[in-house]
Amino acid sequence: MSSVKKLNLGRGLQHLRQTWIEAGQTARSRITGTVRPGLPIDDHHLICRQIDSCLSALGGAVSARSRAASLGRVYLDLDLQGRRNFLRLLASDYAVRQEDLRLAIHSWLDVSRDSSVPQGRLTCEDVLRKILVSPRIRLLTQFNDLPEGVKFLVSMRAELLAMKGSDPDLNAFDREFKVLLASWFDVGFLELRRITWDAPAALLETLANHEAVHPIRSWRDIKHRLAAVDRRCYAFIHPQMPNDPLIFVWVALTSGIPDKIETLLSIQAPEVGPEDADTAVFYSISATQSGLDGVGFGSFLIKRVVERLSRDHKQLRVFSTLSPIPGFASWLKRAGSDTGQRAQYSTAVQAALEALDESGTLARIFSNRSWVRDLGAMESLHKPLSRLCAHYLINEKRDGVALDPVANFHLSNGAGIERLNWLGDTSKNGQSQAACLMVNYRYRQKDIESNHEAYHTDGQIARSKSVAGLLKD
């Protein structure tokens, strides 16, 4: 019993100690005006004072930069909870002022009834435009002029994306934030740069850390991808983030369209001289800045690279990908287990599902490594799995676009489905994603725009005769 009392007393003293520490921090904060790392509600008035000072527009440009830099330093000194409290404060207290907006709308309605006085209506519209730029956006705009200010804002939005959930205020803030960044990261402002082995080490490390499809295995691996005569890497660079590629793509120059990723990635494989290559293969594309999610410059990267390669290597005739199919396993597991819904599929797809049932291998084709080594079992499923994969890529959609995210990216950019590759990726990841299948999306320069329009207007997906043939009964 005495030990229990000592334990309770110890816990009580620890709680009291923490209470006194917090009380001391609160007192020092009030005396010195220093914002505490967690930005508790008692310190909100301190941060609001700095925000309001930045928004006041007092003094010249030098003063404005100084105030913005000071606020930025405060934000960087906050801990994770403090930064989240800061973003919640901007979301709740620095949105568009509703009363100002209401008055401006009423004024516009009043003057718009009199069409003989257009100047009054135009003046009211100008007022409306200014009011609709929220104080928080005017605040964020001030960081644009600071050294690495754009990078600071990209990191800030990444934290907003991580915390916003379904909160309406935070989501409204994020929509404004995305529009602001989209205007600064318009593709017209970005430089397409070839990254080579002699690039700064920090930039090479960024490539290695953010490679999302085929991980960099060693420095020898990344050197091969950058320095081999048949390899290229291109990235979009923003002038205010010169050492931070926003998105990058790995390219291999080959003779013919490859069908196996292991061969393409092999360091030991013989190199193809650029003059002997007729095909450029985009085998991985990765973004580095989560704070730019939804800012759509990625869709222009491959188009710009195709233009660059066509100019630099006039002998190239084919532009293709060798791509994973990350959603196939999830879809097939659902389709295979839900036998009551099979009537919605074509006769050919139903027959393929039945062949899968009869083999009894659905439970192992995505995870059991012995299946990859069982050539007989694999070959018996070659045709049904290829047919099911073609159906998945072409017919399975969500909101009118391809269900598979990689397919949607390339089809949206104007590519067509060229070929499915059996045993294209026999790694554990390739097996778990798509039963070792991979796909080539082909970019035909003369068809890119028409494919893009047909896909977005009518949901039509361009595909080769061989892929279309897989769906025939």
C-alpha positions in Angstrom: 0.0 0.0 0.0 2.8 2.4 0.9 4.4 1.8 -2.5 1.2 2.7 -4.3 1.0 5.9 -2.2 4.5 6.8 -3.2 3.7 6.1 -6.9 0.6 8.3 -6.7 2.6 11.0 -4.9 5.3 10.9 -7.5 2.8 11.2 -10.3 1.2 14.1 -8.5 4.5 15.9 -8.1 5.3 15.3 -11.8 2.0 16.9 -12.8 2.6 19.8 -10.4 6.1 20.3 -11.8 4.7 20.4 -15.4 2.0 22.8 -14.3 4.6 25.1 -12.8 6.8 24.9 -15.9 3.9 25.9 -18.1 3.0 28.7 -15.7 6.6 30.0 -15.9 6.6 29.8 -19.7 3.3 31.7 -19.8 4.7 34.4 -17.5 7.9 34.8 -19.6 5.9 34.9 -22.8 3.8 37.7 -21.4 6.8 39.7 -20.2 9.1 39.2 -23.3 6.4 38.9 -26.0 8.0 35.6 -27.2 5.8 33.1 -28.8 6.1 29.6 -27.3 6.9 26.7 -29.6 3.4 25.1 -29.3 1.6 28.4 -30.0 -1.0 27.9 -27.2 -4.1 30.1 -27.3 -2.6 32.5 -24.8 0.0 33.4 -27.4 -2.4 34.0 -30.2 -2.5 37.7 -29.6 1.3 37.9 -30.0 1.2 36.2 -33.4 -1.9 38.1 -34.5 0.0 41.3 -33.7 2.8 40.3 -36.1 0.3 39.2 -38.8 -1.6 42.4 -38.6 1.6 44.4 -38.8 2.5 42.6 -42.0 -0.9 43.3 -43.4 -0.9 47.0 -42.4 1.3 48.0 -45.4 3.0 50.7 -43.2 6.5 51.8 -44.4 8.2 50.8 -47.6 9.2 47.6 -49.3 12.2 47.1 -47.0 10.0 47.3 -43.9 7.5 44.9 -45.4 10.2 42.4 -46.2 11.6 42.7 -42.6 8.2 42.1 -41.0 7.5 39.1 -43.3 11.0 37.6 -42.5 10.4 38.1 -38.8 7.0 36.3 -38.9 8.6 33.6 -41.0 11.3 33.0 -38.4 8.6 32.7 -35.7 6.8 30.1 -37.8 10.0 28.1 -38.3 10.7 28.1 -34.5 7.3 26.6 -33.8 7.0 22.9 -33.2 4.6 20.7 -35.2 1.6 21.5 -33.0 2.5 25.2 -33.0 2.7 25.3 -36.8 -0.7 23.6 -37.0 -2.1 26.1 -34.6 -0.7 28.9 -36.7 -2.4 27.4 -39.9 -5.7 27.0 -38.0 -5.5 30.6 -36.9 -5.0 31.8 -40.5 -7.9 29.5 -41.6 -10.3 30.8 -39.0 -9.4 34.5 -38.4 -7.9 35.6 -41.7 -10.4 34.5 -44.3 -12.4 36.8 -46.6 -14.2 39.2 -44.3 -17.9 38.2 -44.6 -19.4 41.6 -43.7 -17.2 43.4 -46.2 -18.1 40.9 -48.9 -21.8 41.2 -48.1 -21.8 45.0 -48.4 -19.8 44.9 -51.6 -22.3 42.4 -53.1 -25.2 44.6 -52.2 -23.5 47.6 -53.7 -22.9 45.7 -56.9 -26.5 44.6 -57.0 -27.7 48.2 -56.6 -25.6 49.7 -59.3 -26.0 46.8 -61.8 -29.7 47.5 -62.1 -28.9 50.7 -63.9 -27.2 49.7 -67.2 -26.8 53.3 -68.2 -24.0 53.8 -65.7 -21.4 51.1 -66.4 -18.6 52.8 -64.5 -20.4 52.3 -61.1 -20.7 48.6 -61.8 -17.1 48.3 -62.9 -15.9 50.1 -59.8 -18.0 47.7 -57.6 -16.5 44.7 -59.4 -13.0 46.1 -58.7 -13.9 46.4 -55.0 -15.3 42.8 -55.0 -12.1 41.4 -56.6 -10.0 43.1 -53.9 -12.2 41.8 -51.0 -12.1 38.3 -52.4 -8.3 38.2 -51.9 -8.3 37.1 -48.3 -6.0 38.6 -45.7 -4.1 35.3 -45.4 -3.4 35.2 -49.1 -2.1 38.8 -49.0 0.1 37.7 -46.1 1.5 34.7 -47.9 2.2 36.7 -51.0 4.7 38.8 -49.0 7.0 35.8 -48.5 7.5 35.6 -52.3 10.2 38.3 -52.2 12.2 36.7 -49.4 15.2 34.4 -50.1 13.8 30.8 -50.4 10.4 32.3 -49.6 8.6 30.3 -52.3 10.2 27.1 -50.9 9.0 28.1 -47.4 5.4 28.4 -48.7 5.5 25.1 -50.5 6.6 23.5 -47.2 3.8 25.3 -45.4 1.2 24.0 -47.8 2.6 20.5 -47.3 1.8 20.8 -43.6 -1.6 22.2 -44.4 -2.4 19.2 -46.6 -1.3 16.8 -43.9 -3.6 18.2 -41.3 -6.7 19.5 -43.1 -8.8 16.4 -43.2 -12.4 17.3 -43.8 -12.3 20.6 -41.8 -14.2 23.1 -44.0 -12.1 26.2 -42.9 -8.8 24.4 -43.5 -10.0 23.1 -46.9 -11.1 26.6 -48.0 -7.7 27.9 -47.0 -6.0 25.1 -49.0 -8.0 25.9 -52.1 -6.8 29.5 -51.9 -3.3 28.4 -51.2 -3.3 26.0 -54.2 -4.5 28.8 -56.6 -1.8 31.1 -55.3 1.0 28.5 -55.9 -0.5 27.5 -59.3 0.0 31.0 -60.5 3.6 31.0 -59.4 4.3 27.5 -60.7 2.7 27.9 -64.1 4.6 25.8 -66.6 5.7 29.0 -68.5 7.8 29.9 -65.4 9.5 26.5 -65.2 12.8 25.5 -66.8 13.2 22.0 -68.3 16.7 21.0 -67.3 18.6 17.8 -68.1 20.2 16.5 -64.8 23.6 15.0 -65.3 26.1 13.2 -63.1 28.1 16.4 -62.4 25.0 18.1 -60.8 25.4 19.2 -57.2 25.4 16.4 -54.7 22.4 17.8 -52.9 20.4 17.7 -56.1 21.4 14.1 -56.7 20.4 13.2 -53.2 17.0 14.8 -53.8 16.6 12.5 -56.8 17.5 9.4 -54.8 15.3 10.3 -51.9 12.2 11.0 -54.0 12.4 8.3 -56.6 8.9 6.8 -56.1 8.8 3.9 -58.7 12.2 2.1 -58.9 14.3 2.9 -55.8 17.9 4.0 -56.2 19.9 1.1 -55.0 23.4 2.7 -54.8 25.5 5.6 -56.0 26.6 3.3 -58.9 22.9 2.9 -59.8 22.2 6.6 -59.9 25.5 7.2 -61.8 24.3 4.7 -64.4 20.9 6.4 -64.8 22.6 9.8 -65.2 25.9 9.1 -67.0 25.4 6.1 -69.3 25.2 7.2 -73.0 21.7 5.7 -73.3 20.2 7.3 -70.2 18.7 10.7 -69.5 17.0 12.5 -66.6 14.9 15.7 -67.1 13.3 17.8 -64.4 11.2 21.0 -64.1 13.1 23.6 -62.0 11.6 26.8 -60.6 13.9 29.9 -60.7 13.4 30.5 -57.0 14.1 26.8 -56.1 17.2 26.1 -58.4 18.4 23.1 -56.5 15.1 21.5 -55.9 13.7 19.6 -59.0 9.9 19.8 -58.7 9.3 16.7 -60.8 11.7 14.5 -62.7 11.5 11.7 -65.3 14.1 9.0 -66.1 14.5 8.1 -69.7 16.3 5.2 -71.5 17.2 5.3 -75.2 16.6 1.8 -76.6 16.2 -0.1 -79.8 12.6 -1.1 -79.7 10.0 -0.8 -76.9 11.3 -2.8 -73.9 9.0 -5.3 -72.1 10.9 -6.0 -68.8 11.9 -3.5 -66.2 14.7 -5.7 -64.7 16.6 -5.6 -68.0 16.1 -1.9 -68.4 17.4 -1.1 -64.9 20.4 -3.5 -65.1 23.7 -1.8 -64.7 25.4 -4.7 -66.5 23.2 -4.4 -69.6 25.1 -3.3 -72.7 24.6 0.4 -73.5 22.8 1.5 -76.7 24.6 4.2 -78.7 22.3 7.2 -79.1 22.7 7.0 -82.9 21.4 3.4 -82.7 18.4 4.1 -80.6 15.0 4.5 -82.2 12.9 4.6 -78.9 12.8 6.8 -75.9 11.4 5.0 -72.8 10.0 6.9 -69.8 10.4 4.4 -67.1 9.8 6.5 -63.9 8.4 9.9 -63.1 8.4 11.3 -59.5 7.4 14.5 -57.8 9.4 15.9 -54.9 7.2 18.6 -53.4 4.1 17.3 -51.6 3.1 21.0 -51.1 2.5 21.3 -54.8 0.0 18.4 -55.0 -2.8 19.4 -57.3 -0.7 22.1 -59.1 -0.8 20.6 -62.6 2.6 21.2 -64.2 3.4 17.5 -64.1 1.2 16.9 -67.1 3.5 19.0 -69.3 6.7 17.3 -68.3 6.6 14.3 -70.7 5.3 16.5 -73.6 8.3 18.9 -73.1 10.7 16.0 -72.9 9.4 14.5 -76.1 9.9 17.8 -77.8 13.5 18.1 -76.4 14.4 14.5 -77.4 12.9 14.9 -80.8 15.1 18.0 -81.3 18.3 16.5 -79.9 17.9 13.0 -81.4 16.2 13.1 -84.7 16.5 9.4 -85.3 14.0 8.7 -82.4 10.7 7.4 -83.8 8.9 6.0 -80.8 8.2 7.6 -77.4 6.8 5.1 -74.8 6.7 4.3 -71.1 7.3 1.1 -69.3 4.8 1.5 -66.5 3.5 -0.3 -63.4 -0.2 -1.0 -62.9 -0.5 -0.2 -59.2 -4.3 -0.7 -58.9 -4.8 -3.9 -60.7 -4.4 -6.3 -57.7 -6.9 -4.4 -55.6 -9.5 -4.4 -58.4 -9.0 -8.0 -59.3 -9.3 -9.2 -55.7 -12.6 -7.4 -55.4 -13.9 -8.6 -58.8 -12.8 -12.2 -58.1 -14.4 -12.4 -54.7 -17.7 -10.7 -55.6 -19.2 -13.4 -57.8 -22.7 -11.8 -57.6 -21.6 -8.8 -59.7 -20.0 -10.7 -62.6 -23.0 -10.3 -64.9 -22.0 -6.7 -65.4 -18.8 -7.8 -67.2 -18.5 -9.0 -70.8 -18.5 -12.7 -71.7 -14.7 -12.6 -72.2 -14.1 -11.0 -68.8 -16.4 -13.5 -67.1 -14.6 -16.4 -68.7 -11.3 -15.0 -67.5 -12.6 -14.7 -64.0 -13.9 -18.3 -64.2 -10.4 -19.5 -65.4 -8.9 -17.8 -62.3 -11.5 -19.5 -60.1 -10.7 -22.9 -61.6 -6.9 -22.5 -61.1 -7.5 -21.6 -57.4 -4.5 -19.2 -57.5 -6.1 -15.8 -56.8 -4.9 -16.0 -53.2 -1.3 -16.5 -54.3 -0.6 -14.7 -57.5 0.0 -11.4 -55.8 2.0 -12.6 -52.9 3.3 -16.2 -53.1 6.8 -16.1 -54.6 6.6 -19.8 -55.5 3.9 -18.9 -58.1 6.5 -16.7 -60.0 8.8 -19.7 -60.2 6.0 -22.1 -61.3 6.2 -21.5 -65.0 3.4 -24.0 -65.8 0.9 -22.3 -63.5 1.9 -18.9 -64.7 1.6 -19.8 -68.3 -1.9 -21.2 -67.8 -3.0 -17.8 -66.5 -1.2 -15.7 -69.1 -4.2 -15.1 -71.3 -6.9 -14.7 -68.6 -4.8 -12.3 -66.5 -3.8 -10.2 -69.6 -7.5 -10.0 -70.6 -8.5 -9.0 -67.1 -5.7 -6.4 -67.0 -6.8 -4.9 -70.4 -10.3 -4.7 -69.1 -9.2 -3.0 -65.9 -7.1 -0.3 -67.7 -9.8 0.4 -70.4 -13.1 -0.1 -68.8 -12.8 0.4 -65.0 -13.3 4.1 -64.3 -14.1 6.5 -61.5 -15.7 9.8 -62.3 -15.2 9.2 -66.0 -11.5 8.6 -65.9 -9.3 5.5 -65.6 -9.4 3.9 -62.2 -5.7 3.2 -62.3 -3.7 6.3 -61.3 -0.8 5.8 -63.5 -3.1 5.0 -66.5 -5.0 8.2 -65.8 -1.8 10.3 -65.7 -0.6 9.1 -69.1 -4.0 8.9 -70.8 -4.8 12.4 -69.6 -1.5 13.5 -71.2 -2.5 12.1 -74.6 -0.9 8.7 -74.6 -2.5 5.5 -75.7 -2.2 1.9 -74.4 0.3 0.2 -76.6 1.1 -3.2 -75.1 0.7 -5.3 -72.0 3.9 -7.1 -70.9 3.7 -10.5 -69.3 6.3 -10.9 -66.5 7.3 -7.3 -67.0 8.2 -6.9 -63.4 8.8 -10.1 -61.4 10.0 -8.3 -58.2 7.9 -8.6 -55.0 6.5 -5.1 -55.7 5.6 -5.9 -59.3 3.9 -9.2 -58.2 2.0 -7.5 -55.4 0.7 -4.7 -57.6 -0.1 -6.5 -60.8 0.9 -10.1 -60.8 4.1 -9.1 -62.6 2.3 -7.4 -65.5 3.5 -4.0 -66.8 2.2 -1.8 -69.6 3.6 0.5 -72.3 1.8 3.8 -72.9 2.8 5.3 -76.2 3.0 9.0 -77.0 2.5 9.6 -80.7 3.2 13.2 -81.4 0.5 13.6 -84.0 -2.1 12.1 -81.7 -1.3 13.6 -78.4 -3.8 16.5 -78.5 -6.6 14.5 -80.1 -6.1 11.6 -77.5 -6.1 14.2 -74.7 -9.4 15.8 -75.9 -11.1 12.5 -76.5 -10.2 11.2 -73.1 -11.3 14.3 -71.2 -14.4 14.9 -73.3 -15.8 11.4 -73.9 -13.7 9.2 -71.7 -12.3 7.5 -74.9 -9.0 5.6 -74.4 -6.7 5.1 -77.3 -5.3 1.6 -77.6 -3.4 -0.5 -80.1 -5.0 -3.4 -82.0 -3.2 -5.9 -79.8 -4.6 -4.5 -76.6 -8.1 -4.1 -78.1 -7.9 -7.7 -79.2 -7.6 -8.9 -75.6 -11.1 -7.8 -74.9 -12.8 -9.7 -77.8 -15.0 -12.6 -76.9 
